[in-house]
């Protein structure tokens, strides 16, 4: 999504907050439209790993991408508990969420820093949480919508409608989840 936006092939993107922040820091001229959710991401490990300090160089940790919020959380945990944000870089293995959950279940990875519902499934499979994104950053967004600044300037009114509709959807989900489910169930 980020590559498509920067190349001009995608006008409005939705994705993880970390790639947005990394791009913003590198000078990509995009604007954040709206948070789409907030989520506490868990570092789930096998029972023999009691803390971040117990992770050995041979213990693989699944994250979805090297620029994902999961990778950023892992760096923050490494800095807090090991004194070096990059201490666990060599442990990272890049796997999609469903593949990471299966790799955790089969023991191919010792830990996974994933997303719901996969982190809950990893705990149900015998893992336990040794660190979280909320521990490192407090309550925070997980996915957001964003646009290039130049596109925003040309389409400000339309994008304000998008933001209003996102707020409307959130309100419906909060106030009447059964109606929201009924509406979603009608989509094919």
N, C-alpha and C positions, 0 to 999 in steps of 0.2 A: 504494500500500500504506500509506504513512504517513498519508495523508488518511483512508483507510478505518479505520485503527486509532484515530486521534484522534477520529473521529466515532462509534466504537463498533460499526462494521460488520464489522471484522476482529479476531479475537482474537490470532492469532499471525501475525507478518509475517516475511518474509525479504527482505532487500535490501541495498543498499550501506551501508557503514559511515558514509559522510559524512552522509547524511540523518538517520541515527540520532543521530550526534554533534551535528549542528546542532539537531535537535529537543530533545535532552537539554539542550543549552546554553540553549535558549529556555524551558526549564521543562516540556517534555512529560514526564510522569511515567512513562517506560517503562524497562524493564529489558532488558539484553542477556542472552539465554539462552546463545548459543553462536556462535562463529565457524564459518562453513561452509567457508572456504578462505582461503588466502593467495595473493596474486598481485602480481607486479611489473608495473605498468602503464607502458607506454612512450609517450613523445611521439615519434611518427614523423613525419618531415618529408621533403619532397623534397630531393634532393641539393644544391640551390643554397643551402639553409639549413643552415649548418654548426653553429650554436649558437643558443641562445635569443636572444642579442644580435642575430642576423641577421634575426629576424622583423620584417617591415615592417608598418605599419598596414593595408596592403591584403591581407596574408596571412591567410586564414581558417583557423581551427583548430577542428576538429570535437570536441565533447564531447557526452555523452549528455544531460546536464541541467545547469542552472546550479548545482544543489546536489549534484551527483555528486562522488564521490571524484576523478574525472578533473578536474573544475573546481577542486577543492581542490589537487590536485597541480600544475595549471597555475599557480595563484596562488602556490604555494610556489616553483616554478621562477622565476616572474617576480620575486618578492621577492629570491631568491638572486642572480639574474643581472642584474636590471634595477633593483633597489633599491625596487621598488614592487609589491606583491602584485596591484594592479589594473591594471598597465600593459598587460596583454593582454586585458582584459575586452572591449574593442571588437573583438577578433579572433575571439572565440568565435562559433561557429554551432552550434546545437543540432540534432543528428542522431542517430538510433538507430545502434547499432553496425554493422549491415549496410549502412545507407545511407551512413554515414561512410566505410566501407571503399570503397564504389563511388565516392563523391565524391573520395576520395584518388586512386584509380586513374585517374579521368577528369580530374583536375586542378582540380575545382571547389573543393577545399580544398587548402591548402599543407601542412597538418599535421593529424594526428588523434591524440587522446589517447583510446585505445580500450580494448578488453579482448580476451583470447584468444577465438577464434583470429584475430580480425580484425587485431590488431597484427602478428602473424606474416605474415599475408597482405599487409599494407601494406609490410612489409620485402621480402617476395618480389616485390612489384610495383615495387621500385626505391627504396623509402624507406630512411631510416636513423634510428636512435634518437639523439636529442639530449638526452634527460633521462628519468628514471624515478622511479616512486613510491618504490622502495627507496632511491634516492639521497637523496630528501628525508626519508623517514620510517623507513627500515630495513624489515626484514621485517614485514609488517603484513597484517591481515585485509582482505578485499575484500568479501565478503558475510557477513551474520550473520542470526541469528534473534532476534527481540525481541518483547516483549509490554508492554502497559500494566501499571504497578505494581499497580493495583487488580485486574486480572485475575490477575496472579501470586499475589497474596495469597489469592484465592479458589480457586486451582487449583495450589498449590505442588507437591503430590505428583504430579499428572499431568504437570506441566511438568518435574519431575525425571526422569520416565520419558522424555520427549521428548529431553532432554539426554543421557541414557544411551544412547538409540537412535542419536543422532547420533554419539556416541563409538564405538558398536559398528560403525556403518557406516564410519567413518573407519578403524577397525582392520581391517575386512574389506578395504577398498580398499588399504590399505598391505600387508597380509600375503597376500592372495589376490585380486589384481585380476582374474584370469580367472573366478573364482567370482562376484565382484561383477558382472562383465560379463554372465555367464550369467543372473544374477538380473534384472538390468535389462532384458535382451533379452526376458524373458518378459512384460514390461508392454506393454500396447497403448495 
